[in-house]
């Protein structure tokens, strides 16, 4: 976190520098928490305007609005009260003697309002900061921030450290010291930001609701909204995911190997897969392979050989589907509001034929193929064609690849890269990728994109 100096506000800081489960840290300039800006002086108001917020979210209730907000009437200002006035009538103060009790009750009663507030954050402009505040910026703002940090896997001790700073910034102990003893005890009971208070609230979310994600879903947030909330703090915005085809979406590399092994065996030969057998870019290498075979077989008939090998490979494709986890990723992409696409060095008819065979052609918005460009990967031409058809820049997309040449091509197109090696590529050869997985089943697409995009986000 980074303290900010806004004259008239005491509790203002940027949610930058927190460790996350994705291996990076939260980005600066995306989320700012503060106390009410009502008392900002001219310099403080200039500082608030200077951050260029895309959303200033006010969590206060109607009864707290004793003066006009400095941004009243400005399009970026929205007030969404944290407290549900209808559900708040259910509250029994005697049942909530401690601040931790109040927090737990608040999380139970105000789910509709909490969902509305976080939905506003999720839909705010991605390239401009969100400023969130209540009155003192410690309780309602503290809970909202704790939920967001927990969502992206910030360790609890760091969430606690951010929370406890509020009583220091607000001078809670100093103010209470001047009160009569009885008033002081009550004030400290409800004004301090003790570690156990926020810890108890997050433990309540875990124990009663099964974790922060389940809780926020109960608050009405969609998978896409949760992804955008996390992406705001961790990664750079991604609007589309572009997949390689052969070896990545479908394991046509193995069927290719088996078809060549089959054809070698027809001549009493055993095919040895030397390191240079595959070029690594998905181009058509069959001329070179047939030349190898012809050099070993007297009176070699390429036409007969090719027909036999192709028929055998076609038989292997009859039951070939997507690699593990891929179909789930494609469905999740739609759920997240992302556009799936393909950038393959293979011919367009080959890609479309396989997609039609498994009923998946409609899962993709764009297909760019090798016979539509001049260069094969690592030349980025096919990725650049996919980006052109998507109408997006490389920085707004992520590529999923299975070879070093594919990763190089996508990187050259300015894209974040996720690598899932095919069975004939060593994971170590894909070290240039932003993220390498053994399969798409290891992570959700959302988590994979957040982990991969942190490099483009500069974290």
C-alpha positions in Angstrom: 0.0 0.0 0.0 1.1 3.6 -0.7 -0.1 6.4 1.5 -1.5 9.4 -0.4 -1.5 13.0 0.8 -4.9 14.6 0.2 -5.3 17.6 2.4 -8.5 17.2 4.4 -8.5 13.4 4.2 -6.6 11.4 6.8 -7.0 7.8 5.6 -6.1 7.7 1.9 -3.9 5.1 0.3 -3.3 3.2 -3.0 -3.8 -0.5 -2.9 -0.4 -1.2 -4.6 2.2 -3.7 -3.8 0.3 -6.5 -2.2 1.5 -10.1 -2.9 -1.1 -12.2 -4.8 -1.6 -15.9 -5.5 -0.6 -15.1 -9.2 3.0 -14.6 -8.3 3.0 -10.8 -8.7 1.8 -7.8 -6.8 -1.2 -5.5 -7.0 -0.8 -2.7 -9.4 -0.7 0.9 -8.4 -3.1 3.5 -9.7 -6.1 1.1 -10.0 -7.8 1.2 -6.6 -7.6 4.0 -3.9 -9.3 3.8 -0.5 -10.0 6.9 1.6 -12.2 8.5 4.2 -14.9 11.0 3.1 -13.6 13.8 0.9 -16.1 16.3 2.4 -13.4 18.2 4.2 -10.8 18.4 1.4 -9.3 21.8 1.0 -8.4 23.3 -2.4 -5.2 21.3 -2.6 -6.9 18.1 -1.5 -9.7 18.5 -4.1 -7.0 19.1 -6.8 -5.3 15.9 -5.7 -8.6 13.9 -5.9 -9.3 15.3 -9.4 -5.7 14.7 -10.4 -6.0 10.9 -10.1 -8.5 10.9 -13.0 -10.8 8.4 -11.3 -13.2 6.5 -13.6 -15.4 5.9 -10.5 -15.6 7.5 -7.1 -17.8 5.1 -5.1 -19.4 6.5 -1.9 -20.7 3.8 0.5 -22.4 6.2 2.9 -26.1 6.0 3.7 -28.7 8.7 3.2 -28.7 9.8 6.8 -24.9 10.6 6.6 -25.2 13.1 3.8 -24.9 16.3 5.8 -23.0 18.2 3.1 -22.6 18.1 -0.6 -20.0 15.7 -2.0 -17.2 17.6 -3.8 -18.0 15.5 -6.9 -21.8 15.8 -6.7 -23.1 16.0 -10.3 -19.9 14.6 -11.8 -20.5 11.5 -14.0 -17.8 9.5 -12.2 -19.4 9.9 -8.8 -21.8 7.2 -7.6 -23.3 6.6 -4.2 -24.2 3.0 -3.4 -24.9 2.7 0.3 -23.3 -0.3 1.9 -26.1 -0.7 4.4 -29.4 -2.1 3.1 -32.1 0.1 4.9 -34.7 -2.7 4.8 -32.4 -5.5 6.1 -30.9 -3.2 8.6 -34.2 -3.2 10.5 -33.4 -6.8 11.4 -30.3 -5.9 13.3 -30.4 -6.4 17.0 -27.6 -4.3 18.5 -27.4 -6.3 21.7 -26.4 -9.3 19.6 -23.5 -7.5 18.1 -21.5 -6.1 21.1 -18.1 -6.1 19.3 -17.0 -4.6 16.1 -16.2 -8.0 14.7 -19.8 -9.0 15.5 -21.1 -6.0 13.6 -18.9 -6.9 10.6 -20.2 -10.4 10.5 -23.8 -9.2 10.7 -23.1 -6.6 8.0 -21.8 -9.2 5.6 -24.9 -11.3 6.2 -27.5 -8.5 5.9 -26.1 -6.3 3.2 -25.3 -8.7 0.4 -27.4 -7.0 -2.2 -25.8 -3.6 -1.6 -22.3 -5.2 -1.4 -22.9 -6.9 -4.8 -24.1 -3.6 -6.3 -21.1 -1.7 -5.1 -18.6 -4.3 -6.4 -20.5 -4.6 -9.7 -19.9 -0.8 -10.1 -16.2 -1.4 -9.5 -16.1 -4.2 -12.0 -17.8 -2.1 -14.7 -15.7 1.0 -14.1 -13.2 2.0 -16.9 -10.3 -0.3 -16.8 -7.7 2.3 -17.5 -8.7 4.7 -14.7 -8.5 4.3 -10.9 -11.5 3.6 -8.7 -11.7 5.6 -5.5 -13.9 4.1 -2.7 -14.8 5.7 0.6 -17.3 5.7 3.4 -17.1 8.2 6.3 -13.9 7.3 8.0 -12.7 4.8 5.3 -12.1 2.0 7.9 -15.2 -0.1 8.3 -17.4 -0.4 5.2 -14.4 0.6 3.0 -12.2 -1.8 5.0 -14.6 -4.7 4.5 -14.9 -4.0 0.7 -11.1 -3.8 0.3 -10.6 -6.9 2.4 -13.0 -8.9 0.2 -11.2 -7.7 -2.9 -7.7 -8.5 -1.6 -8.9 -11.9 -0.4 -10.4 -12.6 -3.8 -7.0 -12.3 -5.5 -5.2 -14.3 -2.8 -3.4 -11.6 -0.8 -2.1 -13.3 2.3 -4.2 -12.6 5.4 -1.3 -10.9 7.3 -1.1 -8.3 4.5 -4.8 -7.7 4.5 -4.6 -7.3 8.3 -1.7 -4.8 7.9 -3.7 -2.6 5.5 -6.7 -2.7 7.8 -4.9 -1.8 11.1 -3.3 1.3 9.5 -6.6 3.0 9.5 -6.7 3.7 13.3 -3.2 5.2 13.1 -4.1 7.4 10.1 -7.3 8.5 11.8 -5.7 9.2 15.2 -8.2 6.9 17.0 -6.2 6.5 20.1 -5.3 10.1 20.4 -8.9 11.3 20.0 -10.2 8.7 22.5 -7.6 9.8 25.1 -9.4 13.1 25.6 -12.8 11.4 26.3 -14.3 10.6 29.8 -13.4 7.0 30.8 -16.8 5.5 30.0 -17.0 7.2 26.6 -13.5 6.3 25.9 -14.1 2.5 26.4 -17.1 2.5 24.1 -15.3 4.6 21.5 -12.3 2.3 21.4 -14.5 -0.7 21.2 -16.1 0.5 18.0 -13.3 2.7 16.5 -10.1 0.6 16.6 -9.0 -1.5 13.7 -7.7 -4.5 15.5 -6.3 -7.5 13.6 -8.8 -9.9 15.1 -11.7 -7.8 13.8 -11.0 -8.1 10.1 -9.7 -11.7 10.6 -13.0 -12.7 12.2 -14.9 -11.2 9.3 -12.9 -13.1 6.7 -13.1 -16.3 8.7 -16.8 -15.8 8.8 -16.9 -15.6 5.0 -14.9 -18.8 4.8 -16.8 -20.8 7.4 -20.4 -19.7 6.6 -20.1 -19.2 2.8 -17.3 -21.4 1.7 -14.9 -18.6 0.8 -14.9 -15.2 -0.7 -15.7 -16.3 -4.3 -18.8 -18.2 -3.2 -19.8 -15.3 -1.0 -19.5 -12.8 -3.8 -21.4 -15.0 -6.1 -24.2 -15.1 -3.5 -24.0 -11.3 -3.6 -25.0 -11.6 -7.2 -21.6 -11.1 -9.0 -21.1 -13.1 -12.2 -17.9 -15.0 -13.1 -17.1 -12.3 -15.6 -17.5 -9.6 -12.9 -15.3 -11.4 -10.5 -12.7 -11.8 -13.2 -12.7 -8.1 -14.0 -12.4 -7.2 -10.3 -9.3 -9.4 -10.0 -7.9 -8.2 -13.3 -8.2 -4.6 -12.2 -5.9 -5.2 -9.3 -3.5 -7.8 -10.8 -3.3 -7.9 -14.6 -3.7 -5.9 -17.7 -7.2 -6.1 -19.4 -7.7 -9.0 -21.7 -10.5 -9.0 -24.2 -9.7 -12.1 -26.2 -7.9 -15.4 -26.0 -6.2 -16.7 -29.1 -5.4 -20.4 -29.3 -3.0 -22.4 -31.5 -4.7 -25.5 -32.9 -2.4 -28.5 -33.6 -1.0 -29.9 -30.5 -2.8 -27.3 -28.3 -6.5 -27.5 -28.8 -6.3 -31.1 -30.2 -3.4 -33.5 -29.9 -3.0 -33.9 -33.7 0.8 -34.0 -33.1 0.4 -37.5 -31.6 -1.8 -38.7 -34.4 0.8 -37.4 -36.8 3.6 -39.2 -35.1 1.6 -42.4 -35.0 0.8 -42.2 -38.7 4.5 -41.9 -39.6 5.4 -44.7 -37.3 2.6 -46.8 -38.9 3.9 -46.0 -42.4 7.5 -46.8 -41.5 6.4 -50.1 -40.1 4.7 -51.0 -43.4 8.3 -51.2 -44.8 9.7 -53.1 -41.9 11.3 -50.0 -40.4 11.2 -48.3 -37.0 10.9 -44.6 -36.9 13.2 -42.8 -34.5 12.0 -39.4 -33.4 15.1 -37.3 -33.5 15.1 -33.9 -32.0 14.9 -32.3 -35.4 12.0 -34.4 -36.6 9.5 -31.5 -35.9 10.3 -28.0 -37.0 8.4 -26.5 -34.1 6.2 -24.1 -36.1 3.4 -26.3 -37.5 4.4 -25.9 -41.2 3.9 -28.7 -43.7 6.9 -31.0 -43.4 5.6 -34.0 -45.3 7.9 -33.6 -48.3 10.9 -33.8 -46.1 9.5 -36.9 -44.3 8.7 -38.7 -47.5 12.1 -37.9 -48.8 13.5 -39.6 -45.7 11.4 -42.7 -46.3 12.2 -42.8 -50.1 15.9 -42.9 -49.3 15.3 -46.0 -47.2 12.8 -47.9 -49.4 13.6 -49.2 -53.0 10.9 -48.5 -55.5 9.1 -46.2 -53.0 5.6 -45.2 -54.2 4.8 -41.9 -52.5 1.2 -41.8 -53.7 0.4 -45.2 -52.2 2.3 -44.4 -49.0 0.6 -41.1 -48.5 -2.9 -42.5 -49.1 -2.3 -45.3 -46.6 -0.8 -43.0 -44.0 -3.5 -40.4 -44.4 -6.2 -43.0 -44.1 -4.7 -44.4 -40.9 -4.4 -40.9 -39.4 -8.0 -40.2 -40.3 -9.1 -43.3 -38.4 -7.2 -42.0 -35.4 -9.1 -38.7 -35.6 -12.5 -40.2 -35.5 -12.6 -40.1 -31.7 -10.2 -37.2 -31.2 -11.5 -34.4 -29.1 -10.0 -31.3 -27.3 -7.1 -31.8 -25.0 -8.0 -32.0 -21.2 -9.5 -28.8 -19.8 -9.6 -27.0 -23.2 -13.4 -27.2 -23.7 -13.9 -26.0 -20.1 -11.6 -23.0 -20.9 -13.6 -22.2 -24.1 -16.9 -22.2 -22.2 -15.4 -20.2 -19.4 -14.1 -17.6 -21.9 -17.7 -17.0 -23.0 -18.8 -16.8 -19.3 -16.0 -14.2 -18.7 -17.1 -12.1 -21.7 -13.9 -12.9 -23.6 -13.6 -13.6 -27.4 -12.0 -16.9 -28.2 -10.0 -17.1 -31.5 -7.6 -19.4 -33.3 -4.2 -18.6 -34.9 -2.9 -21.7 -36.6 -0.1 -22.4 -39.1 -2.3 -25.2 -40.6 -4.7 -24.7 -43.4 -8.1 -23.2 -42.7 -10.0 -26.2 -44.0 -8.0 -28.5 -41.7 -8.9 -26.4 -38.6 -12.5 -26.0 -39.5 -13.0 -29.6 -40.4 -11.8 -30.7 -37.0 -14.0 -28.1 -35.2 -17.0 -29.2 -37.2 -16.3 -32.8 -36.4 -16.6 -32.1 -32.6 -19.3 -29.5 -32.9 -17.2 -26.7 -31.7 -17.0 -24.3 -34.6 -19.3 -21.8 -33.0 -17.1 -21.6 -29.9 -14.7 -19.3 -31.8 -15.2 -15.7 -33.0 -12.2 -15.6 -35.3 -10.0 -18.2 -37.1 -6.7 -17.2 -38.8 -4.9 -19.9 -40.7 -1.5 -20.6 -42.2 -2.7 -20.6 -45.8 -3.9 -17.0 -45.3 -0.5 -15.6 -44.5 3.0 -15.7 -46.0 5.0 -16.8 -42.9 4.8 -19.6 -40.4 5.5 -19.2 -36.7 7.8 -17.8 -35.2 6.8 -15.2 -37.8 3.9 -13.4 -36.0 1.9 -13.0 -39.3 -0.9 -15.4 -38.4 -1.3 -13.8 -34.9 -1.4 -10.3 -36.5 -4.1 -11.5 -38.8 -6.1 -12.8 -35.9 -5.7 -9.5 -34.1 -6.8 -7.6 -37.2 -9.9 -9.7 -37.4 -10.6 -9.3 -33.7 -10.0 -5.5 -34.0 -7.7 -5.6 -30.9 -4.1 -4.8 -30.1 -1.8 -7.5 -28.8 -1.8 -6.0 -25.3 -5.6 -6.7 -25.1 -5.2 -10.4 -25.8 -3.5 -13.5 -24.6 -2.2 -16.4 -26.6 -2.2 -20.1 -25.7 0.5 -22.1 -27.4 2.3 -25.5 -27.3 5.6 -24.8 -29.0 8.5 -22.4 -28.5 8.0 -21.0 -32.0 4.4 -20.3 -31.2 5.3 -18.5 -28.0 7.8 -16.4 -29.9 5.3 -15.5 -32.6 2.6 -14.4 -30.0 5.2 -12.5 -28.0 6.3 -10.7 -31.2 2.6 -9.7 -31.7 2.6 -8.1 -28.2 0.5 -10.7 -26.5 0.7 -12.3 -23.1 1.5 -16.0 -23.5 0.3 -19.2 -21.8 2.2 -22.4 -22.8 0.8 -25.9 -22.6 3.4 -28.1 -24.2 2.3 -30.9 -26.5 3.7 -34.4 -25.8 6.7 -33.8 -28.0 7.8 -30.5 -26.5 9.8 -30.2 -23.2 8.3 -27.7 -20.7 11.8 -26.2 -20.2 11.8 -25.1 -23.9 8.8 -22.8 -23.2 10.5 -20.7 -20.5 9.8 -17.5 -22.6 6.1 -17.9 -21.9 4.5 -15.8 -19.2 3.0 -19.0 -17.7 3.6 -22.7 -18.4 1.0 -25.3 -17.4 1.0 -29.1 -17.8 -2.6 -28.9 -19.0 -5.6 -26.6 -19.1 -7.1 -28.6 -16.2 -4.5 -27.2 -13.8 -6.1 -23.7 -13.5 -9.3 -22.0 -14.4 -8.9 -19.8 -17.5 -9.5 -16.7 -15.3 -6.6 -17.7 -13.0 -4.3 -18.5 -15.9 -5.0 -15.2 -17.6 -4.4 -13.3 -14.4 -1.1 -15.1 -13.8 0.0 -14.6 -17.4 -1.0 -11.0 -17.8 0.9 -9.7 -14.9 4.0 -9.3 -17.1 2.1 -7.0 -19.5 0.8 -5.2 -16.4 4.4 -4.5 -15.4 4.3 -6.4 -12.1 
